[in-house]
Amino acid sequence: MQNNYQEYVKLKARVEVLQHSQRNLLGEELAPLSPSELDQLESQVDKTLKQIRSRKTQVLLDELCDLKRKEQMLQDANRVLKRKLHEFEAEAASPPQLAWQGGGGMLSHDPPQPEHFFVALESNAPLQPTYHTMDMNQQPEPAPGGCYPPAWMA
């Protein structure tokens, strides 16, 4: 029983220290702190902010990579659709194909049959093209996901 009470007292003291530290981090009860304690608190806040900014940057780079992949897929699909459209327009513009039927020498008109080649692409947000200028001598470093960050982040 004595052992449990001692553990309770230790845990209670630890909770009080953590609550005091939390209040300090929130900017409360700073008046009694010494300059060295304030410096420690400031460096702790700076370190935490750097971690937050680093994580935010990584999340944004990951989103950018995903958007670039989606953009590439849409551009590829667009190229395929344009090629099919040009083929279809070329077929429609060419003179009709005449074919002999049977052995009787009859000619028949076989108009080209249009194919259904339009595919609906779904997207949650419209794509907006962006253009980044970069010094030709500068090589960007790839992000951990293998994507290159935009020039303004380099």
C-alpha positions as CSV (number, residue, x, y, z in Angstrom):
1,M,0.0,0.0,0.0
2,Q,2.9,2.3,0.9
3,N,4.4,1.7,-2.6
4,N,1.2,2.7,-4.4
5,Y,1.0,5.9,-2.4
6,Q,4.6,6.8,-3.3
7,E,3.9,6.2,-6.9
8,Y,0.8,8.3,-6.7
9,V,2.8,11.2,-5.2
10,K,5.4,11.0,-7.9
11,L,2.8,10.9,-10.7
12,K,1.0,13.8,-9.2
13,A,4.2,15.9,-9.0
14,R,5.0,15.0,-12.6
15,V,1.5,16.1,-13.8
16,E,2.0,19.4,-12.0
17,V,5.4,19.9,-13.7
18,L,3.9,19.1,-17.1
19,Q,0.9,21.4,-16.6
20,H,3.3,24.2,-15.5
21,S,5.4,23.6,-18.7
22,Q,2.3,23.6,-20.8
23,R,1.2,26.9,-19.4
24,N,4.6,28.4,-20.1
25,L,4.5,27.1,-23.7
26,L,1.1,28.8,-24.1
27,G,2.6,32.1,-22.9
28,E,1.1,32.0,-19.4
29,E,3.0,32.5,-16.1
30,L,6.2,33.8,-17.8
31,A,6.9,36.5,-15.2
32,P,8.6,34.3,-12.6
33,L,10.9,32.7,-15.2
34,S,14.6,33.7,-15.2
35,P,16.3,34.8,-18.4
36,S,18.0,31.4,-18.9
37,E,14.6,29.7,-18.5
38,L,13.1,32.1,-21.0
39,D,15.9,31.3,-23.4
40,Q,15.3,27.6,-22.9
41,L,11.6,28.0,-23.6
42,E,12.3,30.1,-26.7
43,S,14.7,27.5,-28.1
44,Q,12.1,24.8,-27.4
45,V,9.4,26.8,-29.2
46,D,11.8,27.5,-32.2
47,K,12.7,23.8,-32.5
48,T,9.0,22.9,-32.5
49,L,8.2,25.5,-35.1
50,K,11.0,24.1,-37.3
51,Q,9.5,20.6,-37.0
52,I,6.0,21.9,-37.9
53,R,7.3,23.9,-40.9
54,S,9.3,20.9,-42.1
55,R,6.3,18.6,-41.9
56,K,4.1,21.2,-43.6
57,T,6.6,21.6,-46.4
58,Q,6.8,17.8,-46.8
59,V,3.0,17.5,-47.0
60,L,2.8,20.3,-49.6
61,L,5.6,18.6,-51.7
62,D,3.7,15.3,-51.5
63,E,0.5,17.0,-52.7
64,L,2.5,18.7,-55.5
65,C,3.9,15.4,-56.6
66,D,0.4,13.9,-56.7
67,L,-0.9,16.8,-58.6
68,K,1.9,16.6,-61.1
69,R,1.2,12.9,-61.6
70,K,-2.5,13.6,-62.2
71,E,-1.6,16.4,-64.6
72,Q,0.7,14.1,-66.6
73,M,-2.1,11.4,-66.7
74,L,-4.6,14.0,-68.0
75,Q,-2.1,15.3,-70.6
76,D,-1.5,11.8,-71.8
77,A,-5.2,11.2,-72.0
78,N,-5.6,14.5,-73.8
79,R,-2.9,13.5,-76.4
80,V,-4.6,10.2,-77.1
81,L,-8.0,11.9,-77.5
82,K,-6.4,14.5,-79.9
83,R,-4.8,11.8,-81.9
84,K,-8.1,9.9,-82.2
85,L,-9.9,13.1,-83.1
86,H,-7.4,13.9,-85.9
87,E,-7.7,10.4,-87.2
88,F,-11.5,10.7,-87.1
89,E,-11.4,14.1,-88.9
90,A,-9.0,12.7,-91.5
91,E,-11.3,9.8,-92.1
92,A,-14.3,12.1,-92.4
93,A,-12.4,14.4,-94.8
94,S,-11.1,11.6,-97.1
95,P,-13.3,10.5,-100.1
96,P,-15.6,7.6,-99.4
97,Q,-14.2,4.1,-99.9
98,L,-15.7,2.2,-102.8
99,A,-15.7,-1.5,-102.7
100,W,-16.7,-4.1,-105.3
101,Q,-19.5,-6.3,-104.1
102,G,-19.5,-9.9,-105.1
103,G,-18.6,-10.7,-108.7
104,G,-21.4,-8.6,-110.2
105,G,-19.3,-5.5,-110.3
106,M,-21.6,-3.5,-108.0
107,L,-20.1,-0.6,-106.1
108,S,-21.2,0.2,-102.6
109,H,-20.7,3.2,-100.4
110,D,-19.4,2.3,-96.9
111,P,-19.3,5.4,-94.9
112,P,-16.9,5.4,-92.0
113,Q,-18.5,4.4,-88.7
114,P,-17.6,6.8,-85.9
115,E,-16.2,5.2,-82.8
116,H,-17.0,6.2,-79.3
117,F,-13.7,7.4,-78.1
118,F,-14.5,10.2,-75.7
119,V,-13.8,9.2,-72.1
120,A,-15.2,11.3,-69.3
121,L,-12.4,12.3,-66.9
122,E,-13.4,13.0,-63.4
123,S,-11.6,15.6,-61.4
124,N,-12.3,17.2,-58.0
125,A,-10.6,20.5,-58.9
126,P,-9.9,22.2,-62.1
127,L,-6.3,22.2,-63.3
128,Q,-4.7,25.5,-63.7
129,P,-1.5,25.6,-65.7
130,T,1.5,27.2,-64.0
131,Y,4.8,28.2,-65.4
132,H,8.0,28.3,-63.5
133,T,11.2,29.9,-64.7
134,M,14.5,28.5,-63.7
135,D,18.1,29.3,-64.4
136,M,19.3,26.8,-67.1
137,N,22.5,26.1,-65.2
138,Q,20.7,25.3,-62.0
139,Q,19.7,21.7,-61.3
140,P,16.9,21.3,-58.8
141,E,17.2,18.6,-56.1
142,P,14.5,16.0,-56.1
143,A,12.2,15.7,-53.1
144,P,12.2,12.5,-51.1
145,G,9.2,11.3,-53.2
146,G,11.3,11.6,-56.4
147,C,9.5,14.8,-57.6
148,Y,11.4,18.0,-58.2
149,P,10.3,21.0,-56.1
150,P,9.2,24.1,-58.0
151,A,11.9,26.7,-58.6
152,W,10.6,29.1,-56.0
153,M,11.1,26.5,-53.3
154,A,14.7,25.7,-54.3
